[in-house]
Amino acid sequence: MTGQERVYQWTAEVHTHLPHLSAAQARVLALWSLGMVVARSCALTAVSGLLAEWLARKPNSVRQQLREFTYEAPAKRGAQRQDVAVRTCFAPLWRWVLAGYRGRQLALAIDATTLGDRFVVLAVSVVYRGCAIPVAWTVLKAGDKHGWRREWLALLRLLWRAVPADWTVVVVADRGLYARWLYRRIVRLGWHPFLRINLGGTFQPTGRDASLPLRRFTPTTGTAWAGTGIAFKGRDRRLACTLLARWEAGHADPWLILTDLPPTAADAAWYGMRAWIEQGFKVTKRGGWQWQHTRMTDPERAARLWLAVAVATLWLV
C-alpha cells in the first residue's frame, strides 16, 4: 500500500468516527495522527518531513498544513477557515473507543499532568490494556492557579451522554483529586467513583457509634478491610459510602478507596488501573510522542494537538 493510499484509508476512518469535522479537518487530523505513528513523534518537523516524502509533496507545504490545524481561525490563511472545536470531538472520540471495546464494563481515570512551566493538562482517559486513551481534556497555563472544579465537571458532563445506560463505568482518581463534590457528581452521572483518599481522616462503619481513624482499618501490611459507613466528620465533609482498604507488601501506604459500590461488588485492587494513565502520559511525552519538545505556548493550540495525540494513541492501543 502506498503512502497516499494509507492516508486516504485513515482519513475515511477518522471522518467516519468524527463526522462533524469538515473534510479538510478530518484529512489533516488523519495526516497528523498517521505521521505521529510512523515518526514516533509529534514534532512538527519530523511528522511533516516524513509525510512529504510519503506523499511526494514539498515539506514546507505539509508543515504549514499541519501547523494551521492547531491555529485559531483568524491566524489561518484563507477567508473560510475555521477553528477545530476540540470539545465537540470528545463524545465522538469516546464512541470510537467503545466501538472496538469488548464487554460493558469500563474504567476511566482522571488526572493532571504538567509540561514544565508552560502547561497543565487535565485529562479523562479510558484505561485499557495497560495504557490510557485520552477522550477529554483541557489545557491550562501552568501559572494559572485556581481550583479545577469547573474544568473537571465540564469534561465529565461532555462525556456522559456518549455511554450507553447499561454500561458500568468506574472513575478512578488519585488522592490529590479527591473531593466530595467530585464523588457526588460521578454518582449523579450514573457512574461509580473509585477515589483514593489520604490517611488523615476517619470512617464510621455502619452499625458502630463512633468514627475510627482510617489507619485502624489497615494497621499493617497484608491487611484489608471493606464495608459501608460514613467517611470524615463535619457537615461539609461527611460522606455515606463504601470504604475499601488494602495494604500490600512493598507499598509505603495502604490504598484507601471510597466508592458507591457495595463491598461485595468491588475490590481495592481495581485501583491499580489508575497507574495506566501514568503510562498514557509517558506515551504522550518521553515514552512515545515526545510532546515535551514542543515549542507551543498557547493552551488552545496545544489542546488541538492533543486531539491528534489521542487519535494516534487510539490507533496503537
N, C-alpha and C positions, 0 to 999 in steps of 0.2 A: 504494500500500500504506500503510495506517495505521500509526502507531507501535505500536499494540497487536499488529498482525499481524506486524510486524517482530520484536518481542520474542518472540512465540510461535515464529516460524520459527527465530530464532537460538537460543532455549532448546532446541528439539528438536535442533539441530545440536550444541550443547555437550553435551547428555545422550547423544547417540549416540556421541561420541568419549570422553567421560568418564563411562561408565555407572555407575561405583562411587559417584558423588556422589548424594546424595538429590535428589529432585525440587526441593526448596526451594533447596538449594545450587546446583544447575545453573541455576535461574532467576535467582538473584541474581548468579551469575558472568556469566550472559548479560547481565543489566542493566548490570553494571559495565563489561564489555568493549564492549558496544554504545554505552553512554554515552560512554566514552572516545573511541571512533572519531568520534562525531558532535561531541562537545565539543572534541576535540583536546586533551584534558587528563585527568589522573587526579585532579584536585582534587575533593574530595567535594562542595563547594558547586556547582561547575559541572556535574558529572555529575548530581547529584540534581535540580537546578533544571531541566535540560533534560528529564530523564526524566519529572518531574512534569508538565511541560507536555504532553509526548507522550501520557502515559497518563491525563491528567486526574485526577491524584492530588495530595494535599497534599505540598508539598516536604519538610516535616519527617518525614512517614511514610516517604517514599522515602529520605531521608537516613539515618534510623535503620536501615532495612533494609540499606542498603549498608554502613553503619558496622559493623553486627553481623557481617557476613560476615568481617571481619578479626579479630573478637574470639575469645578463648578461651571455651569453653563456660560456665564459671561467671559470666562477665561478661554473658552474653546474657539476654534476657528469656524467661520460659517454662521449664517443667520438663524438656522433652525436647530442648533444643537441644544441638548437638554441634559440636566443632571441625571446621574444614575441614583435613583432614590433607594438607598440601601435598605431601609426599614421595610419597604414593600416586598423585599426578597426573602424576609425571614420565614414567614409561614410557608411559601412555596419551597424554600430550601429544606425545611423540616419535612414537608410531604415527600420530597425527593429522597431524603434519608429513609423515611418509613417505607417507601416503595420497594426497597431492597432489604428490608429488615424482617427477620424471622421471629415469630412469636408476637405476643401482645403485651409484653412487659418491657418497660423502657426505663433507663436511668439517665437523668440529666445531672450535670454538675455545673454549679455556678462558682465562678472565681474571678479574681482580678490578676492581671499580670502587668508589669511595667516594662518600658523601654527607656532605660537611662533616666535622664531628667526631662524627657520630652513627652511621653505618653503614658497614660494608664488605660488599659483595656478591660472593660467589664464584659465577660463572655459567658454565655449559656451554651453548653456543648452536650451533644449526645455522646455518652461514653460507651465505647463498643470495641471489642477485640483489642483491649489494651491501649487504646488511643482515644482521642476525643475529636469529634467533628463539630466545629462551631456552627450554630444555627441562628444565633442572635448575639449582637454585641454593640457596644458603644465605646467610642474612643474619646478620651478626655485629655486635656493638657495636664501634665504631671503636677504642675504647681497649683492647679485649681482645686483647693481644698474645701470640700463640703461633704455632707452625708450623701450616700449613694442611694438612698431610699427611692427617690423619684425614678432614677435610672433603672434599678432592678425591677421595680413594679411595672414600668413601661415595657421592658423586654419580655417579662413573663406574660403580660397581657397580650402582646403581639403574637405570641406563640400558641396560646391555649386553644384557640378555635381550630387549629390545624390538626389536633389529635382526636381521633375517634373516641367517643364517650366510653366505649367498652375496653379501652386500653388502661393498664395500670402504669402510672408514671411516678417514679420515685425521684425526688430532687435532693441531691447531696451537696452539702456545703461545709467548709471548714469552720472551726470555732471562731475565727476572726470575723465571720459574716453573720454569726447568729444574732437574731433579733426576733422579738415576739411578733412584731408586725409582719416579718417575712414568713414565719411559721404559719401565721393565720391566713395570709394571702394565698400561700400554696394550698392550704386546705380548702379555701373558698373556690379555688380553681378546679377542685376535684382531684388534685394530685396528693402525694404523700411526702411531707417533709422528712428529711433524714439529716438533721443538723447536729453537728458536733458542738459541744459546749466545753467551757473550762471547768477546772476542778473547784473553783472558789464559790460554789453555790450550795443549795440544799435541795432535798427532794423528800416529799412526804408520801410514802406508799399508801395506796388505798387500804383502808381499814386500820391505819395507825393514827394516833392522836398527835404525834409530833413529827417535825421535819428532822431529817438526818443530814449531816454533811455528805456531800457527794463522794468524798474519799472513802466513806464507810462501805460503799457498795462494791468496791474492788480494792480491798486493803493490801493485797499482794499480787505479784504476777501469777498468772494461771487461774485467776478468779474471774467469775462472771455473774451477772445478775440481770434480770429482766422483769418489769412489772409496771403497772399503771399507778398514777398518783398525781401530785401537784409539784411542779418544779418551781423553785425560787419562792421568795417571800415578798410581800408588798403588793398593793393593789395594781400597780403599773407593771409588775413583773411576773406575777403568778400565772402559771400555765398548766392546764389539765392536759396530760399527755402520757405517752409511754416512755420509760427510760430503759435504754439498752446499755449496759455497762460491761466492758470486757477489757482485760489487761493481759496481753500476750507477752510471753518472754521475748526480750530483745527490743521492746518499746520503752521509751523513757516514761511515758504516761499512759494511763488507760484511755480507751475510747469511751466517751460518754455521749450517747446519741439520743436526741429527742425526736419522736415520731408520733403520728396519729394511728399507726398500725397497731393492732393488738400484739402482745408479746409472742403469741404462738404463730404469728404470721410474718415475723421479721427476725433478722439476725444482724447483730452488730458487725459481723464480718463483711456485710454489704458495703460498709463504709470504705473498704479497701478500693472500691471503684473510683473514689474521688482522686486517687493518685493518677488515674488515667488522664485527667485533664492537665496534670503537670506534664505528662508525656506529650499531650497535644500542644502545649505551649513550647515544649522543646522542639517539636517538629516545626513550629512556626519560626523558631529562631535558629539556634546553632545546630540542632539536630536534623534540619531539613531545609526550610525555605530561606534561611539566612536573613530574616527580617531585621536583625539587629544592625545590619549595614545600611539600612535605608537612610536617605537624606531628607525625607519628608519631615515637615514641621507642622503641617496643618492637620488637625484631627479628622476633619471631614474627608480629606483626600486619603488619609490612612484607612478610614473606615471602608472606603470603596476598594482599596487594595485588599483589605481583609475579605471582601466578597470573593475575589479570585483565589485567595488562600483557602477559603472554606470549600470552594468547588474543587480545587486541586486535591485537598485533603480527603474529601468525599470520594473522589476517583480512586485514590490509593487505598483507602480503607475498604 
